[in-house]
Amino acid sequence: MTVLLPDAQWRHRSGLDGLLAALDAGGGKARYVGGAVRDGLLGLPVNDLDIATTLDPQDVVDRLKAAGIKAVPTGIDHGTITAVLPDGPVEITTLRRDVSTDGRRATIAYTDNWREDAARRDFTINALYADPLTGAISDYFGGLPDLEARRLRFIGDASARIAEDHLRILRYFRFLARYGDNELDNLAYDACVAAANSLMALSRERISDEMLKLLGVAAPIHALRLMVEGGILMPVLPEVTMAGVDRVEALMTREAESGVGPSALRRLAALLPADPALADQVGARLKLSNKARKRLIVALEPGIEGEAPRALAYRVGVEGAIDRLLLDPAQSVSALAPLEGWTPPTLPIGGGALIARGLEPGPNIAKALQEVQRLWVAEDFPDAARVAELTDQTVSKFQRARQ
């Protein structure tokens, strides 16, 4: 029985029909592949759309230009062209087969054989193709029954597939967290454990990208526990222990209770020991952006006893305050309520107002302004009229001190 891809809104994106016509999908030269097919079959939202084609890359470029579609050669050396459509980009990749691999990159050759292209992919559920016009699914390695059973399997021998690309170790656990609801494939898991040291050969950017994707899924805990038990992360993230996984689990409970959306960076902070300096070192090792590293540091810095949530948010930013309050089990999740929809205000007075009240220009201006700000924050950011009163009091205090 032929399995069909369900109709969905993503299949009717603006400009998609023109793109498929340009690629001669009706003549069998183009099919949807990978995540769009997998998630489409599961009824999940489809964001990234990939098309596989028997056309060579230059032919794709020529056809798109002739159809008035912008073509960007984002990965032309690997056979990938990006078509820019009104509702987002679509990646189009010529069918490929591996000529040689070294665990980090592959030398490929183009082919017109769909099974050869499927054979170089990682998991059976990622090697499904769909005819864009009829929705008919092509399955060369048992991906459909695996998808139905929520079973994650490598295509062919797991050890051989990992040797081709070491990143597949981390991808295995990410996909296991998202799709693998069934029993663990022990052969695949054992292959990942045996090859864990090969992760050291990967770029830190690829490692951090996969780790953040894993931490961002709805239910990463089981996969994280398996990774720690098997020593998967020991070569690249030895700081991660089972205690860190427990902290992530507790954080996820608090995220759910508070209604705050999940954050991969916040969960990474929970996964690491509560040491800002160590977190910064890990962030540097993973080649995270300066902004991301700063967020890890802020999330793990010790708090000021008795500091109100809005005072904290004024000092470190709302995002940082939410991270810290969620990560601190001593804080009730109700502490987040004052931050909902709140933007830290700006002190509605400056040094000029102090001078106008008779305070002499000089170092005392900055000190007095800091005092006004301290009082303003302590009173939970009262209005300008109250700030004027606080300013009068502060100026009087500083003037008395000079007498």
WOKAFEN-V166991 format. One record per helix or strand of 2 or more residues. SS is the DSSP state (h for helix, s for strand). FROM is the first residue (numbers start at 1). LEN is the number of residues. If there is no record, write none. Layout:
BEGIN
ss = {SS	SS}
from = {FROM	FROM}
len = {LEN	LEN}
END
This chain:
BEGIN
ss = {h	h	h	s	h	s	h	s	h	s	s	s	s	h	h	s	s	h	h	h	h	h	h	h	h	h	h	h	h	h	h	h	h	h}
from = {9	16	25	30	35	49	57	70	76	80	88	96	106	114	124	128	136	143	158	168	186	196	204	221	242	264	276	290	309	318	333	351	363	384}
len = {4	7	3	4	8	5	10	6	3	6	7	6	5	6	3	4	4	6	7	12	9	6	12	9	17	8	10	11	8	10	7	6	16	19}
END
